[in-house]
Amino acid sequence: MPVSETTREESITSLSRLLSWSSGALLLIFLAFVLIDSLPPQLLNPAWQLRFTNRMTNTSILALLGFLLLHLAVFFEPANGLLRARLVAVRHWAIVVAFAFLLLVPLQGVATWRILSQARGSQALQRNALDERVTRVREAIEAATSPADLQARFSRLQGARPQLPAAALNLPLGELKRNLLDELQKSETRASSRIGGPAPADVWSLGQGMVKVTVASVGFATAFAAGARRPGHSLTILEQLIRRLEILRGRRPNRRRRSP
């Protein structure tokens, strides 16, 4: 065998091994990023769910690149039985990966909905607490028979107790009540303005995240399905799906009217 051909074969073998090792390294880096960022696991926490889906979509390009490099390694060295066996195993696992990416879409949607629901629930609780507090103070003011009685009623309220200044005790009861009710109304308005639901910027950010994760998940699922292959099948999962869709389209009845 000529020296040039031997050198070429050695170069191809070296390139194939480089691609194989690079593929494994990228897959390990992807798993490390996802696992480390997911610790400690909080499966029912919507914030953790959003962080998990974002990490998956942001780092999955590493897994996809590793998947492609393994295919290239086998392409350059098809006689390597170890590489071919590794590719077969990875193609089987790619089926699970493809479906896992599709599951990220409903997971992201549920997590987004739960975060918005929690924000609205917190808003409702704060507003109910404010309404209850204002009602109790208003009732105490309206039921008081004297400034001293009003001070006593304030002292029996739960939580932060309003305090009457010394000068207020010398005011006529009617005037004192009007002043306190006016101030109570202003305080309620200020406190109510501070109680808000999710900020528009937060809602927009959640919506952007939902769209990004949906597009990325479907894209990665399609990419892995294009290389995923079940045992004993010559077609990939994506090719099988396309073929089934073509069969279903061919079975549809022709709705066009026939010419007389």
N, C-alpha and C positions, 0 to 999 in steps of 0.2 A: 504493500500500500504506500503510495507516495507520502512524503512528509507533509505536504500541504494539506492533503485530505485528512491525515491524522490530526494535524493541528486544528483543522476546522471542526472535526468531531469533538475534540477535547474542548474547544471553545463553546460549542453548542451544549455539551454536557455541563460545563461550568455555568453557562447562562441558565440552563434549566434548573440546576441546583440553587442558584441565586434567586431565581423567581420562586422556587418552592419554599425556601427559607424565608424570603420576604413575605410570602403569602401567610405562612404560619405566624410570623411576627406581627403582621397587621391584624390578624384575627385575635391574637392574644392582647394586643393593645386595646382593641375595641372592647373585648370582654372586661378588661381591667377598668377602663373608663366607666363602663356602664355599672359594673358591680360596686366599685368604690363610691360612685355618686349615689347609688341606691341604698347605701348603708347609713343608719339602720333602716330596715324595711318597715314601711308604714302603709300597708296595702290599702287601708280604708281612709287614708288622709288624702284629700283632693290636691293639696299642695304638693305632696310627694308624688302623686300620680302625674301631675303636670311636669314636675321636674324629671320624672322618669321618661315620659314620652319625648320631651325636648332633648334629653341626653341621647336617647336612642336615635332620633332623626338627625341630630347634629354630628354624631360620630359614626353613623352607619356607612358613610362613604369609605371608611377604613375597611369594614367587613366586605363591602362590595369589591373594593380594589383587591383585597386578598383573595376573594373568590375568582376574580378574573386572572390574577397572576398564577394561580394554580392551574387554570385552563391553559395558559400560555406555556407553563412548564411542561405539561403533558404534550402540548403541540410540538415543542422543540425536541422532546425526548419521548416519543410514543412507545418505545420498547421498554421503558422503565416500568416494571410491574408494580413496584412500591408506589410510585407516583399515580399510576392508574387506579390502584386500589384506594389510595387516599382521595382521589377525585370522585370515585364512585360513592364513597362514604359521605363526602362533603355535599355531593349532589342530593343524596337522600335527606341530609339534614337541612338542605336549602328549602325543602318543602315546608318544614316546620317554621323556618325563618320567614318565608313568604306569608304564611297565614298569621304569624305573630305580628308582622307589620300591619296587616289588615285589621287586627284587633286593636291596634293603637288608636284607630280612628274613633270607635265608640268609647274607648277609655278616655281619650282627650275630651270628647263631648260630654261625658258624664261628669268628669272632674270640673270642667268649666261651668256646667249647670249647677253643680253643688256649691262651688265658690260663690256664684252669684246669689244662690238661694240663701247661703249663710249670711251674706252681706245684707240681704233684704230682711232676713230674720232678726239680725242684730239691730237693724234700723227700727224694726217694729217694736222690739223689746225696749229700746231706749225711749221711743216715743210714748209707749204705754207707761213706763216709769215716770216720765216727765208729766204726763197727763194726770197720773195718780197723785203725784206730789203737788202739783198746782191745785188740784181739786181739794186736797186736805187743807192747804194754806188758805184758800179762798173760803172754805167752810168755817175755818177758825176765825177769820176776819169778820165774816158776816154774822156769826153767832155771838161774838163778843158783846158784853154789856158795858164794858168800861176798858180804858187803856190797861189797867192792872189785870183785868180778866183776860184781855187779849194776850198780854205777856205770859200769863199762866198757860193759856191754851198753846201758845208757841212752844213753851218749854216741854209740853207733853207730846209734841210731834216726834216721829221717828226720823233718824238721820240728821242731816244738818238743820239746826233750828234757827229760824229768823230771830234777830235781836232788835228790839225797839230802842232807839236812842233816848237818852234822858229827856231831851226836848220834846219828843213825841208824846210823852206821858202827860204833858200839860195842854195838848191840843184838844179841841172838842172831839167827841167820839165820831161824829159824822164826818168831819173833815179828815180825821186820822184814817178812817176806813177808806174814804175816796182816794187819799194819797197812796195808801198801801195797795189798793186794788189796781190803781194805775201803774204803780211800779211792778206789781206782780204780772200784769199784762205785758209790759215791756220786757221783763226778764224771761217770760215764756216765749216771746217772739225771738229773742236773741238765742235762747237755748234751742228752740226748734230749728233755727237756721243752721246751727252747728251739727244737727243730726241729719245726715244725708245718706243716701244709698251709695252704691258703687260709683266712684268718680267716672265721668265719661272717658278720661284717659285710660283708666283701668279696664273699662268695658272694651274699649278699642284695642287695647293690648291683648286681652283675652281672645277677642275675635281674630286678630292677626295670628296669634298662636294656633288657634283652631284651624285656620286656613293653611298655615304653613305645615303643620303636622299632617293634615289630611293629604295635601299634595305630595309631601315627601314620603309618607307611608305608602300611598298607592304606587308612587314611582319605584321605591325600593322593593315593594312586593312584586311588581311586574318584572323588575330586573332579576331578582332571585328566582322567580318562577320561570324565567327564560332559560335558566341553567339547571333548575331542579328536575330530577328525573326519578320516577319510582322504579323499584327493582323489577327487572324483566320487561321494561318498556324502552322502546327506542326513541320515543318522542318526549320532549320536556313537558312540564306541567302547562306552560303557556301555550305550547303548540297543541296539546290535547284540548285545552279550553277553546282555542281559536277554531279547531276542527269541529268541536261540538256546536259552537255557535254557527258555523257555516252549515252544518247539517240541519240545525233548527231553522235557519233562514230558508234553506231549500225545501223544508217541509211545510212552510207557510202556504196557505192557499192563495192562488192568484186572484186578487180581488178586482182586477180589471174586467170590465164588461167585454164579452166576446162580440166581435162584429157580426151582424146578422148575415 
